[in-house]
Amino acid sequence: MTRLSVEMLAADPVEPITSAGHAQLGIAVLAGIAVIVLLITKFKMHAFLALTIGSLALGAFAGAPLDKVITSFSTGLGSTVAGVGVLIALGAILGKLLADSGGADQIVDTILAKASPRSMPWAMVLIASVIGLPLFFEVGIVLLIPVVLMVAKRGNYSLMRIGVPALAGLSVMHALIPPHPGPLVAVDAVKANLGLTLALGVLVAIPTVIIAGPLFSKVAARWVDVQAPERMLPARPSEDLKNRPGFGATLATILLPVVLMLSKALVDIIIDDPSHTVQRVFDVIGSPLIALLAAVIVGMFTLGRPAGFTKDRLSTTVEKGLMPIAGILLIVGAGGGFKQTLIDSGVGQMILDISKDWSIPALLLAWLIAVAIRLATGSATVATISAAGLVAPLAADMSITHTALLVLAIGAGSVFFSHVNDAGFWLVKEYFGLSVGQTLKTWSVMETIISVVGGGLVLLLSLII
């Protein structure tokens, strides 16, 4: 997926569903977000219902026809569940296999034995960064959640002390490092050198993930001192197990999707010919759905067989793995619906129109545009695509190094302050059992630190090289 164009990934409609001016749209955005926050915090309404009502309120304040608002919300909900929902479901099944077979215990026991309490956050950020290199953020979360929750519970750590470094590792990879789709589409849009962008991205990512992960987790744990939620915590395997799967087999099963997706990315870069048979094969086996599905199927043998699982026991495990995620799927889907309503209302285009008159340095302009679109639409991908398309002409007069830095500035801006219009916000909230306020204090602040530190390092590098 190297030859991606802005037009191919942009999901925005040609015509917005409302003709409201910039001022009215701005008020509508604030009103929609306020309704969601008020319903959840003041009236204790379920997040799915609050997001649905908030989307309708946004459309009403923007003056959009109600039928078009409903269509936008339904489209966003459907596309989010179709994309992320299947990955969450497969991840939940794999997580249940890991837990019931004793494989997760094997991983957790090994980590706890090898890492001291002081080094545990550093171990988690390293694991998340390695796993997150080729994976979409959502895939990384569903793979890491069982390990994060069990390490926090078994080691009696604050969930934030363990969870924030893991989230930081995944998010930094997602924002700054190709072959993630955001950085790749920005590389293509501004005609940057992929290898140089990757090298500079790693240079920026290392200090960024240290600050936003292990260091910030100390503060986050003081602000929000919570333990792993019991409802999401994998149950200990039953005592009737014949054996636990080995550490090597368990680790290989977890890393299988990572290897498949990384292989796809490398083949795409090396061959770069969509019609080539090898690339077409890897495009299939390295897709998130197939990669996770393969891990689930392999896990039935590498995890279930050593534990002595019968066919009936495997079927029961899959069924129980899916049961707890129904609410999460609806909430994440509704978050996607709210995001799509924002986009279809023309909020992203409003930001682009306003930013055309900003007279500031190109790298800072790229970061600010990405920040503004991220805040308004909740989508890091939309922010990256839109910002890259707008600043692409500026790259014509840049050196090869500064063009690569332009990509990183866009990526850093695209993750700024995730809040209620981001499906990822609800994913983190539900998995970690947090309130809206707690999620804002931890996840949202962590994302902002990644954006500001990453953007600052990019500007600093531009003065040096």
VEXFI-467773 format. One record per residue (C-alpha): x negated, y, z. Coordinates in Angstrom, 3 decimals. Layout:
% residues N
rec east->X north->Y up->Z
...
***
This chain:
% residues 465
rec east->0.000 north->0.000 up->0.000
rec east->-2.628 north->2.520 up->-1.087
rec east->-0.882 north->4.211 up->-4.003
rec east->2.000 north->5.617 up->-2.009
rec east->3.425 north->8.901 up->-3.130
rec east->5.265 north->11.455 up->-1.062
rec east->8.358 north->10.933 up->-3.174
rec east->8.331 north->7.160 up->-2.597
rec east->8.357 north->7.363 up->1.180
rec east->10.502 north->10.467 up->1.682
rec east->13.972 north->9.394 up->2.735
rec east->15.404 north->12.930 up->2.663
rec east->18.439 north->13.528 up->0.441
rec east->18.171 north->15.975 up->-2.455
rec east->20.989 north->18.117 up->-1.103
rec east->21.614 north->18.685 up->2.636
rec east->25.059 north->17.873 up->3.983
rec east->25.546 north->21.465 up->5.166
rec east->24.939 north->24.913 up->3.711
rec east->24.184 north->26.455 up->7.108
rec east->21.447 north->29.052 up->7.346
rec east->18.247 north->28.634 up->9.297
rec east->19.600 north->30.318 up->12.428
rec east->22.708 north->28.135 up->12.547
rec east->20.653 north->24.995 up->11.938
rec east->18.273 north->25.930 up->14.735
rec east->21.175 north->26.415 up->17.126
rec east->22.723 north->23.115 up->15.980
rec east->19.512 north->21.218 up->16.693
rec east->19.228 north->22.666 up->20.202
rec east->22.929 north->22.030 up->20.865
rec east->22.771 north->18.425 up->19.688
rec east->19.754 north->17.656 up->21.872
rec east->21.335 north->19.457 up->24.840
rec east->24.517 north->17.377 up->24.517
rec east->22.539 north->14.121 up->24.544
rec east->20.422 north->15.091 up->27.547
rec east->23.456 north->16.402 up->29.483
rec east->25.570 north->13.311 up->28.844
rec east->22.800 north->10.959 up->29.955
rec east->21.460 north->12.867 up->32.954
rec east->24.571 north->14.620 up->34.309
rec east->27.372 north->12.258 up->33.336
rec east->25.307 north->9.020 up->33.368
rec east->26.663 north->8.025 up->29.969
rec east->25.047 north->5.110 up->28.150
rec east->22.368 north->6.335 up->25.759
rec east->24.028 north->4.695 up->22.746
rec east->27.242 north->6.643 up->23.290
rec east->25.362 north->9.858 up->24.117
rec east->23.317 north->9.670 up->20.906
rec east->26.439 north->8.998 up->18.850
rec east->28.299 north->11.963 up->20.362
rec east->25.206 north->14.156 up->20.106
rec east->24.920 north->13.407 up->16.383
rec east->28.563 north->14.414 up->15.847
rec east->27.998 north->17.575 up->17.890
rec east->24.934 north->18.441 up->15.809
rec east->26.935 north->18.110 up->12.602
rec east->29.786 north->20.185 up->14.000
rec east->27.501 north->23.033 up->15.089
rec east->25.770 north->22.907 up->11.688
rec east->29.116 north->23.180 up->9.906
rec east->28.750 north->19.856 up->8.081
rec east->31.818 north->17.836 up->6.998
rec east->32.547 north->15.168 up->9.582
rec east->32.675 north->12.358 up->7.032
rec east->29.152 north->13.212 up->5.814
rec east->27.873 north->13.374 up->9.389
rec east->29.293 north->9.911 up->10.062
rec east->27.677 north->8.601 up->6.873
rec east->24.293 north->10.072 up->7.809
rec east->24.441 north->8.643 up->11.326
rec east->25.551 north->5.214 up->10.084
rec east->22.830 north->5.178 up->7.420
rec east->20.146 north->6.076 up->9.948
rec east->21.409 north->3.524 up->12.467
rec east->21.576 north->0.802 up->9.827
rec east->18.132 north->1.464 up->8.364
rec east->16.541 north->1.604 up->11.816
rec east->18.119 north->-1.645 up->12.981
rec east->17.315 north->-3.294 up->9.644
rec east->13.671 north->-2.278 up->9.897
rec east->12.801 north->-2.086 up->13.567
rec east->15.616 north->-4.304 up->14.856
rec east->14.429 north->-7.459 up->13.142
rec east->10.897 north->-6.854 up->14.410
rec east->12.181 north->-6.346 up->17.963
rec east->14.199 north->-9.573 up->17.709
rec east->11.233 north->-11.599 up->16.446
rec east->8.991 north->-10.031 up->19.071
rec east->11.496 north->-10.915 up->21.788
rec east->11.540 north->-14.541 up->20.638
rec east->7.749 north->-14.695 up->20.587
rec east->7.630 north->-13.070 up->24.018
rec east->10.059 north->-15.633 up->25.414
rec east->8.003 north->-18.477 up->23.939
rec east->4.905 north->-16.993 up->25.535
rec east->6.628 north->-16.666 up->28.901
rec east->8.446 north->-20.008 up->29.069
rec east->5.495 north->-22.052 up->27.813
rec east->3.071 north->-20.498 up->30.291
rec east->1.043 north->-18.890 up->27.494
rec east->1.653 north->-15.365 up->28.799
rec east->0.515 north->-16.506 up->32.262
rec east->-2.638 north->-17.900 up->30.685
rec east->-3.410 north->-14.548 up->29.004
rec east->-2.571 north->-12.525 up->32.106
rec east->-4.560 north->-14.779 up->34.447
rec east->-7.584 north->-14.512 up->32.160
rec east->-7.342 north->-10.713 up->31.949
rec east->-6.924 north->-10.367 up->35.715
rec east->-9.895 north->-12.673 up->36.310
rec east->-12.188 north->-10.814 up->33.917
rec east->-11.226 north->-7.177 up->34.601
rec east->-11.532 north->-5.371 up->37.918
rec east->-8.723 north->-3.082 up->39.114
rec east->-10.769 north->-0.038 up->38.102
rec east->-11.437 north->-1.350 up->34.596
rec east->-7.940 north->-2.696 up->33.941
rec east->-6.578 north->0.463 up->32.195
rec east->-9.676 north->0.468 up->29.983
rec east->-9.128 north->-3.185 up->29.149
rec east->-5.503 north->-2.470 up->28.207
rec east->-6.378 north->0.460 up->25.936
rec east->-9.016 north->-1.660 up->24.202
rec east->-6.607 north->-4.558 up->23.678
rec east->-3.870 north->-2.209 up->22.389
rec east->-6.254 north->-0.410 up->20.029
rec east->-7.480 north->-3.652 up->18.499
rec east->-3.982 north->-5.095 up->18.162
rec east->-2.587 north->-1.760 up->16.976
rec east->-5.126 north->-1.286 up->14.178
rec east->-3.067 north->-2.962 up->11.434
rec east->0.359 north->-3.035 up->13.134
rec east->3.295 north->-0.695 up->13.059
rec east->3.862 north->0.912 up->16.448
rec east->7.059 north->-1.039 up->17.075
rec east->5.399 north->-4.376 up->16.262
rec east->2.527 north->-3.572 up->18.616
rec east->4.954 north->-2.777 up->21.419
rec east->6.918 north->-6.006 up->21.136
rec east->3.692 north->-8.021 up->21.091
rec east->2.163 north->-6.228 up->24.073
rec east->5.213 north->-5.781 up->26.295
rec east->5.106 north->-9.245 up->27.940
rec east->1.389 north->-8.863 up->28.713
rec east->1.728 north->-5.278 up->29.989
rec east->4.665 north->-6.090 up->32.264
rec east->3.103 north->-9.254 up->33.652
rec east->-0.295 north->-7.644 up->34.286
rec east->1.421 north->-4.792 up->36.131
rec east->3.559 north->-7.176 up->38.176
rec east->0.971 north->-9.857 up->38.902
rec east->-1.811 north->-7.376 up->39.685
rec east->0.544 north->-5.086 up->41.677
rec east->-0.336 north->-2.096 up->39.490
rec east->1.831 north->0.916 up->38.798
rec east->3.497 north->0.298 up->35.436
rec east->2.267 north->3.660 up->34.165
rec east->-1.343 north->2.828 up->35.050
rec east->-1.166 north->-0.193 up->32.733
rec east->1.516 north->0.861 up->30.241
rec east->0.271 north->4.335 up->29.301
rec east->-3.176 north->3.132 up->28.111
rec east->-1.507 north->0.429 up->26.004
rec east->0.922 north->2.937 up->24.476
rec east->-1.896 north->5.407 up->23.861
rec east->-3.943 north->2.801 up->22.013
rec east->-1.028 north->1.933 up->19.746
rec east->0.001 north->5.551 up->19.119
rec east->-3.486 north->6.852 up->18.295
rec east->-3.996 north->4.063 up->15.766
rec east->-0.590 north->4.833 up->14.254
rec east->-1.319 north->8.553 up->13.870
rec east->-4.958 north->8.697 up->12.820
rec east->-6.278 north->5.453 up->11.391
rec east->-5.614 north->4.030 up->7.920
rec east->-4.187 north->1.546 up->6.899
rec east->-1.174 north->2.846 up->8.826
rec east->1.458 north->4.219 up->6.398
rec east->1.334 north->7.825 up->7.700
rec east->-2.407 north->8.402 up->7.221
rec east->-2.317 north->6.451 up->3.941
rec east->0.398 north->8.599 up->2.378
rec east->-1.401 north->11.754 up->3.522
rec east->-4.658 north->10.473 up->2.004
rec east->-2.858 north->9.948 up->-1.295
rec east->-1.051 north->13.303 up->-1.187
rec east->-4.156 north->15.446 up->-0.622
rec east->-6.492 north->13.171 up->-2.637
rec east->-8.787 north->12.489 up->0.322
rec east->-11.505 north->9.843 up->0.455
rec east->-10.081 north->6.823 up->2.289
rec east->-13.401 north->5.570 up->3.685
rec east->-14.428 north->8.985 up->4.992
rec east->-10.971 north->9.547 up->6.485
rec east->-11.213 north->6.186 up->8.259
rec east->-14.682 north->6.989 up->9.647
rec east->-13.713 north->10.460 up->10.866
rec east->-10.432 north->9.048 up->12.174
rec east->-12.280 north->6.585 up->14.386
rec east->-14.553 north->9.424 up->15.571
rec east->-11.519 north->11.490 up->16.592
rec east->-9.531 north->8.517 up->17.918
rec east->-12.066 north->7.310 up->20.522
rec east->-12.128 north->10.420 up->22.789
rec east->-8.427 north->11.030 up->22.120
rec east->-7.348 north->7.578 up->23.302
rec east->-9.634 north->7.798 up->26.368
rec east->-8.072 north->11.089 up->27.479
rec east->-4.457 north->10.164 up->26.663
rec east->-4.797 north->6.580 up->27.943
rec east->-6.890 north->5.640 up->30.982
rec east->-7.446 north->9.221 up->32.185
rec east->-3.873 north->10.486 up->31.803
rec east->-2.485 north->7.250 up->33.233
rec east->-3.856 north->8.287 up->36.644
rec east->-1.689 north->11.414 up->36.529
rec east->1.294 north->9.620 up->35.005
rec east->1.213 north->6.997 up->37.784
rec east->1.459 north->9.784 up->40.392
rec east->4.283 north->11.532 up->38.559
rec east->6.273 north->8.360 up->37.915
rec east->5.402 north->5.590 up->40.365
rec east->7.458 north->2.655 up->39.082
rec east->6.992 north->-1.084 up->38.944
rec east->7.695 north->-3.392 up->36.019
rec east->11.498 north->-3.690 up->35.578
rec east->12.748 north->-7.097 up->36.643
rec east->15.292 north->-7.285 up->33.805
rec east->12.527 north->-7.053 up->31.175
rec east->9.933 north->-9.065 up->33.058
rec east->9.308 north->-12.513 up->31.548
rec east->10.296 north->-15.232 up->33.990
rec east->7.617 north->-17.541 up->35.302
rec east->7.562 north->-20.869 up->33.473
rec east->9.408 north->-23.692 up->35.189
rec east->7.507 north->-26.224 up->37.259
rec east->8.467 north->-29.129 up->34.966
rec east->6.041 north->-28.082 up->32.250
rec east->3.606 north->-30.794 up->31.222
rec east->0.780 north->-28.342 up->30.531
rec east->0.125 north->-24.712 up->29.761
rec east->-1.133 north->-23.879 up->26.261
rec east->-4.821 north->-23.043 up->26.139
rec east->-6.104 north->-19.461 up->26.165
rec east->-7.560 north->-19.794 up->22.670
rec east->-4.351 north->-21.158 up->21.129
rec east->-2.243 north->-18.508 up->22.854
rec east->-4.520 north->-15.674 up->21.792
rec east->-4.618 north->-16.973 up->18.210
rec east->-0.818 north->-17.014 up->18.105
rec east->-0.570 north->-13.417 up->19.341
rec east->-3.249 north->-12.242 up->16.907
rec east->-1.799 north->-14.049 up->13.889
rec east->0.424 north->-11.090 up->12.840
rec east->-2.543 north->-8.766 up->13.383
rec east->-4.752 north->-10.841 up->11.084
rec east->-2.075 north->-11.170 up->8.397
rec east->-1.268 north->-7.447 up->8.338
rec east->-4.912 north->-6.394 up->8.462
rec east->-5.672 north->-8.802 up->5.610
rec east->-2.899 north->-7.209 up->3.572
rec east->-4.306 north->-3.739 up->4.205
rec east->-7.826 north->-4.792 up->3.221
rec east->-6.606 north->-6.511 up->0.044
rec east->-4.612 north->-3.398 up->-0.879
rec east->-7.720 north->-1.245 up->-0.487
rec east->-10.112 north->-3.615 up->-2.307
rec east->-7.897 north->-4.693 up->-5.207
rec east->-5.540 north->-1.684 up->-5.440
rec east->-3.477 north->-3.268 up->-8.228
rec east->0.190 north->-3.951 up->-7.347
rec east->0.491 north->-6.370 up->-10.285
rec east->-2.467 north->-8.511 up->-9.161
rec east->-1.390 north->-11.968 up->-7.950
rec east->-3.565 north->-11.911 up->-4.824
rec east->-2.268 north->-8.499 up->-3.759
rec east->1.329 north->-9.558 up->-4.376
rec east->0.817 north->-12.641 up->-2.189
rec east->-0.682 north->-10.606 up->0.642
rec east->2.029 north->-7.956 up->0.284
rec east->4.466 north->-10.712 up->1.261
rec east->2.581 north->-12.582 up->3.976
rec east->1.230 north->-9.346 up->5.457
rec east->4.591 north->-7.607 up->5.742
rec east->5.657 north->-7.055 up->9.382
rec east->8.704 north->-9.312 up->9.088
rec east->6.854 north->-12.288 up->7.585
rec east->3.818 north->-11.823 up->9.843
rec east->5.936 north->-11.910 up->13.004
rec east->8.148 north->-14.696 up->11.681
rec east->5.029 north->-16.756 up->10.991
rec east->3.815 north->-16.136 up->14.542
rec east->7.160 north->-17.319 up->15.943
rec east->7.105 north->-20.502 up->13.879
rec east->3.456 north->-21.213 up->14.678
rec east->4.159 north->-20.449 up->18.342
rec east->6.758 north->-23.212 up->18.474
rec east->3.904 north->-25.657 up->17.852
rec east->0.930 north->-23.973 up->19.552
rec east->2.926 north->-22.900 up->22.615
rec east->5.998 north->-25.114 up->22.773
rec east->4.372 north->-28.470 up->22.009
rec east->1.630 north->-28.296 up->24.721
rec east->4.323 north->-27.307 up->27.209
rec east->6.388 north->-30.361 up->26.244
rec east->9.323 north->-28.431 up->24.758
rec east->11.995 north->-30.525 up->23.041
rec east->13.969 north->-29.247 up->20.049
rec east->16.848 north->-28.335 up->22.357
rec east->14.503 north->-26.504 up->24.714
rec east->13.062 north->-24.493 up->21.807
rec east->16.566 north->-23.566 up->20.644
rec east->17.514 north->-22.463 up->24.156
rec east->14.337 north->-20.409 up->24.456
rec east->15.078 north->-18.554 up->21.211
rec east->18.661 north->-17.865 up->22.315
rec east->17.586 north->-16.548 up->25.719
rec east->14.917 north->-14.403 up->24.109
rec east->17.503 north->-12.570 up->22.053
rec east->20.036 north->-11.953 up->24.830
rec east->18.333 north->-9.071 up->26.720
rec east->17.624 north->-6.930 up->23.641
rec east->21.179 north->-6.194 up->22.450
rec east->21.352 north->-2.904 up->24.333
rec east->17.871 north->-1.910 up->23.216
rec east->18.736 north->-2.491 up->19.554
rec east->21.837 north->-0.296 up->19.788
rec east->20.006 north->2.518 up->21.559
rec east->17.044 north->2.486 up->19.181
rec east->19.434 north->2.300 up->16.225
rec east->21.438 north->5.268 up->17.511
rec east->18.199 north->7.191 up->17.901
rec east->17.525 north->6.496 up->14.229
rec east->21.052 north->7.674 up->13.417
rec east->20.510 north->10.969 up->15.231
rec east->17.184 north->11.427 up->13.442
rec east->18.801 north->10.843 up->10.032
rec east->21.557 north->13.329 up->10.832
rec east->18.889 north->15.930 up->11.570
rec east->17.078 north->15.187 up->8.316
rec east->20.240 north->15.166 up->6.182
rec east->21.313 north->18.476 up->7.710
rec east->18.223 north->20.064 up->6.168
rec east->16.249 north->20.678 up->9.342
rec east->12.999 north->19.408 up->7.830
rec east->13.416 north->21.634 up->4.782
rec east->14.162 north->24.567 up->7.082
rec east->10.791 north->24.098 up->8.777
rec east->9.048 north->23.895 up->5.407
rec east->10.728 north->27.081 up->4.181
rec east->9.755 north->29.009 up->7.305
rec east->6.168 north->27.742 up->7.310
rec east->5.453 north->28.923 up->3.762
rec east->4.871 north->32.435 up->5.071
rec east->2.399 north->31.440 up->7.817
rec east->-1.028 north->32.985 up->7.112
rec east->-3.391 north->30.824 up->9.172
rec east->-6.297 north->28.416 up->8.499
rec east->-5.327 north->25.364 up->6.444
rec east->-6.121 north->22.720 up->9.094
rec east->-4.190 north->24.564 up->11.794
rec east->-1.333 north->25.210 up->9.345
rec east->-1.128 north->21.495 up->8.532
rec east->-1.046 north->20.596 up->12.239
rec east->1.624 north->23.204 up->13.064
rec east->3.882 north->22.187 up->10.178
rec east->3.662 north->18.532 up->11.221
rec east->4.392 north->19.523 up->14.847
rec east->7.429 north->21.585 up->13.883
rec east->8.940 north->18.857 up->11.697
rec east->8.199 north->16.203 up->14.323
rec east->9.985 north->18.243 up->16.998
rec east->12.953 north->18.907 up->14.750
rec east->13.456 north->15.475 up->13.178
rec east->11.807 north->13.079 up->15.646
rec east->10.071 north->11.194 up->12.849
rec east->6.275 north->11.020 up->12.662
rec east->6.533 north->9.595 up->9.140
rec east->8.787 north->12.408 up->7.890
rec east->6.481 north->14.959 up->9.546
rec east->3.433 north->13.441 up->7.862
rec east->5.066 north->13.183 up->4.436
rec east->6.489 north->16.710 up->4.507
rec east->3.362 north->18.391 up->5.855
rec east->1.100 north->16.531 up->3.413
rec east->3.280 north->17.537 up->0.488
rec east->3.290 north->21.187 up->1.517
rec east->-0.447 north->21.606 up->2.170
rec east->-1.662 north->19.379 up->-0.675
rec east->-2.415 north->22.365 up->-2.954
rec east->-4.738 north->23.800 up->-0.295
rec east->-6.948 north->20.696 up->-0.528
rec east->-8.001 north->21.561 up->-4.089
rec east->-10.623 north->24.040 up->-2.870
rec east->-11.788 north->21.966 up->0.131
rec east->-14.905 north->19.850 up->0.498
rec east->-14.488 north->16.071 up->0.671
rec east->-15.072 north->16.208 up->4.444
rec east->-12.501 north->18.923 up->5.111
rec east->-9.947 north->17.130 up->2.928
rec east->-10.310 north->14.076 up->5.178
rec east->-9.957 north->16.326 up->8.232
rec east->-6.778 north->17.768 up->6.696
rec east->-5.275 north->14.264 up->6.756
rec east->-6.220 north->13.840 up->10.422
rec east->-4.773 north->17.258 up->11.334
rec east->-1.454 north->16.205 up->9.792
rec east->-1.556 north->12.851 up->11.600
rec east->-2.307 north->14.479 up->14.959
rec east->0.552 north->16.944 up->14.569
rec east->3.005 north->14.230 up->13.591
rec east->3.089 north->12.640 up->17.073
rec east->3.613 north->15.829 up->19.107
rec east->6.098 north->15.538 up->22.026
rec east->8.358 north->12.620 up->21.210
rec east->11.794 north->13.242 up->22.743
rec east->15.452 north->12.219 up->22.409
rec east->15.577 north->12.430 up->18.602
rec east->12.829 north->9.797 up->18.251
rec east->13.796 north->6.122 up->18.200
rec east->10.388 north->5.341 up->19.733
rec east->11.344 north->7.408 up->22.800
rec east->14.271 north->5.089 up->23.501
rec east->12.207 north->2.001 up->22.774
rec east->9.684 north->2.961 up->25.471
rec east->12.405 north->4.061 up->27.889
rec east->14.328 north->0.811 up->27.681
rec east->11.361 north->-1.564 up->27.701
rec east->9.793 north->0.140 up->30.716
rec east->13.083 north->0.722 up->32.545
rec east->12.604 north->4.495 up->32.857
rec east->15.053 north->7.374 up->33.104
rec east->15.084 north->10.116 up->30.461
rec east->13.195 north->12.437 up->32.798
rec east->10.575 north->9.804 up->33.604
rec east->10.090 north->9.038 up->29.917
rec east->9.561 north->12.745 up->29.187
rec east->6.979 north->13.022 up->31.991
rec east->4.996 north->10.017 up->30.770
rec east->5.514 north->8.972 up->27.167
rec east->6.342 north->12.451 up->25.812
rec east->3.448 north->14.107 up->27.615
rec east->1.093 north->11.333 up->26.489
rec east->2.121 north->11.871 up->22.863
rec east->1.545 north->15.615 up->23.260
rec east->-1.933 north->14.997 up->24.684
rec east->-2.763 north->12.791 up->21.693
rec east->-1.551 north->15.498 up->19.317
rec east->-3.321 north->18.414 up->21.002
rec east->-6.592 north->16.617 up->21.724
rec east->-6.670 north->15.014 up->18.283
rec east->-5.868 north->18.307 up->16.573
rec east->-8.440 north->20.156 up->18.668
rec east->-11.166 north->17.639 up->17.830
rec east->-10.340 north->17.928 up->14.131
rec east->-10.710 north->21.738 up->14.284
rec east->-13.973 north->21.353 up->16.220
rec east->-15.348 north->18.933 up->13.631
rec east->-14.423 north->21.365 up->10.862
rec east->-16.779 north->23.926 up->12.423
rec east->-19.637 north->21.430 up->12.696
rec east->-19.524 north->19.440 up->9.454
***
